[in-house]
Amino acid sequence: MTSDAHQIISQVYKAKNDSHAADELITAYMPFIKSETAKFLNRPPDQSDDELSIAMFAFYEAIKNYSKLRGSFLKFAALQIKNRLIDNYRKEKRNKGQISLDVSDDEKTDLKDTIRDEHDDYEENEIREATKQEIEELSAQMNDFGVSMTDVAENSPRQRRTLEICKKAVAYARNNPDILEDFLRTKRVPLAKLAEGADVERKSLERHRRYLVAVLLICTNGYEIMRGHIMQVLKGGEKV
Amino acid sequence: MKYIVMECHEGYAVLMDEESRFVNAANLHYEVGQSVTDPIIMNEEHTARRITFTAGKLIAAAACLVIFASAGSIYYSRNLKPHSTVLISSDANIKLEVNKKGKVLHIVSDSEIGKEILKEYNGKGKDKLTVANEIIELEKEKGIISDGDTVDVYISSDNSNDYRSIKSDLEKGITDVNVEVHGIDSLKKPAKPTEGVKKPDPPKPDAEKKPEINNTDKNNTPKKPDQAAVTPPAPAEPPAPAVQQPKDNGKAEPAVPPAPPVNNNDPEPPKAPDKQGEAQKPEAPGEPEKPALPNEDEPPQPEHEIHEKLSADTDISERISFSDMNPVMLLPEHKQEEEPLMAAEPPKAEPPAADLPSPEAGIPPQPPVLP
């Protein structure tokens, strides 16, 4: 019993910094996640239920936030799952007065089928595929820099002030192609040049080095869609 | 805000928002490249939990401090704070400070004998009864106390219950010597008589002073004639202080007859008495009989009457003299007050006597009535 507990804890601590290990742990404990979801739904969850996805996400959160001081991991994870599901239930309850487009007016047609669709599904699929390719390329390029998307998500600035500093640095790099070339050639973020050119503290940039790798790579040629998506940040940086 | 799904995992997805922020969110069957709105983003509990954790630590530390402080204060009040004092009254005069539990905290003595005893003995931390017995034994050894003597023990305590318990303990516990236990009030009693002796002292002078005044008042009658007789020169200058005379006159009248100037004031105008007083001296002998009478009628009553009369006369004379001296006094307000006095002054009969003819002259001559 104690050896099992120690094994879980070691797995959890390993999964904290390794996304693949986290995925494996989630897969391994899928029956536990389903049982906790079933307790909440009072029925066994389907694979298509959003509640199950939310429960899995809560389990991942539990992995990230767990420490030995919090006691048993599974109890902690169960509490996290329960809280997340309750939060989601309350959020959904707020929108309960609204009619879902999936509800059928009569048995033959859904409501969403009655609305005129201005979107071109074919074009959308094409854009999604193009975006997917860009992201895959970006991920591959980021691997060369030793950075994963999960790392970037964890290293992303959360405070507005820090985000503004990073915007300034990225805008300065975008206006100076030499810096981007050096960055691609050396595979190192030119923190000193960015800090000096953008007139920001180097320490702030150092803390978000992995995030800067991702954004600077997006700013190089070849990532039109993603660059278009984050154009606002670049504009904002240029304004400053 | 729109998000692009950057990466999908079993339990979560990495999304990028329009501000180039990367976030972890619940993977609600997303696909990479899909753009989504309103995802379930991972709670930023790291910072929040750190804050709450540090706040919790601070609160716990504060609670610990409060607990330790209260425990310390309780310990101090029970063990280290002197709650009552026991004084073994003898030549040694040893004082014990006792805590709430009855343990001796300090042993002190002001006397040399007591200090000598305490040099050899340390009873700190022992029970009060044990210490009291041991001190009495030491005093016996030194010859300060002998068997069968009665020792006074004085107790001072904040609490009456403590006082009673200590009293009963000492009365029962000390067997070698007769013990008389007193409260702190009884400790003060021996001092009271001294204070009582001292206290009457201040009133004495008051009492002495008062009788002096009374004596002077009362003895004035018998004594002052002598004093007046001893100092006759005062009346020798009667004219100048017309005001002072009456006082002196009341006392010195018997010796000096010239007092009459007081009487002379009534009939005569202000400045006249100086000269007239001298001039009237030979004429006065008939009048000084008034002051002479009181001497004959020894009882003080007539004297008071005379004094009153004289004082009234002197007041009048003063008023007259002031009004004469200060023209301000002649202002209409004062005139009203002085009018009766002036009206009471008949002496101006002389001028009217001179003026009589003039009104008569003013009146048209009446024809003689013939019979």
Interface residues (C-beta under 8 A of the other chain):
Chain A: S19 A22 D23 I26 T27 S48 D50 S53 I54 M56 F57 F59 Y60 E61 K64 N65 R84 N88 R128 E129 A130 T131 K132 Q133 E134 I135 E136 L138 S139 S148 M149 T150 V152 A153 E154 N155 S156 P157 R158 L163 V170 Y211 A214 V215 I218 M226 H229 I230 Q232 V233 G236
Chain B: K2 I4 M6 E7 H9 E10 G11 Y12 V14 M16 E18 E19 S20 R21 F22 V23 N24 A25 A26 N27 L28 H29 E31 V32 G33 Q34 S35 I40 M42 N43 E44 E45 H46 T47 R49
